[in-house]
Amino acid sequence: MSEESESRAVYERFRRMFGNGLARTSDARKRAKKEPGSSTAFGLGRDARGLGEVLDNLTATLGWNSPLAQSELLASWADIAGAETAAHSTPVGIEEGTLSVRCDSTAWATQLRLMRVQITSQIAAKYPDAGIQSVRFEGPGAPSWKRGPKSIPGRGPRDTYG
């Protein structure tokens, strides 16, 4: 009798753990229903896709398109501005849709300001996801003359740097 009760207890335990088919939950019954053709190897949406397409979908889903386009823009500054211009200018960063470019001299900054429309249109054509609305060209930074205990107010020396 004790073996029968032990075997019955094991049976009941397995029935509780794995279910008896009649007492399944509604989710289990829904999973058990198979739609015809839903598990075919080459069904709809099961085609192999290239790695580039998968990464493009992933970056679009996660919202990484704009930062990736901005970093590509900064890395390919020589292609946008030209080799000679890129030798005298360096993109510093992008803040709120404005690309900041540091130039070797004020003359190069002025020349690039005249080319602003061409550069902005090339950026918009090649990197539309970057979100660049304007480009700011800066000359080199001048040294500060406001040092020491005996500095006086004023504009400092009247020489241009660069």
Steps between C-alpha positions, in 0.01 A plus 500: 500500500778738583662448159172574332459819691861599426456435129173686510675793671772501232234490229311789656821698538591451134147592403525826697842579353439412136125538477238251399384655174154576630604753762730705278506877525359711219853599394602136475190421291581792266858380458378149428291618206721495192411705197556316174823607332624704797805285558626458146871550455467754218174666599418868499758705692747213526726599209866545579607864513840659466694625798488859372121493480473354849732766646313778317171378648658472845646852495171642375306317770732615779519858370874493427480638144568861593805441725647255249449744213658779706807293577532399133478868408781594739715211375455585132558876522772477230248357250253779568729803517780380273853388585662847506221657704496205742875548555425847643172426680376244749142426604482547876152371579128515441270672744124553447523458122801731458831363376798690645819509292830635636727658236878557502467874437238771475559509123400133468198561722391789277551292184293216643225742602475594133468130414239436771209438259695244296623316809156497663336366182761222470441402864123497446538283188749248642390487866130590527462307827767713672254786548749778420319831447793741506879507501708735717862573406732620776846647474780404734470600862702808601699490824354676801679810627303502824762333720698614796433730792549822301269444206284795404162505328506545126516315172869410514734532202339596168665228295306220324614146549514266205 
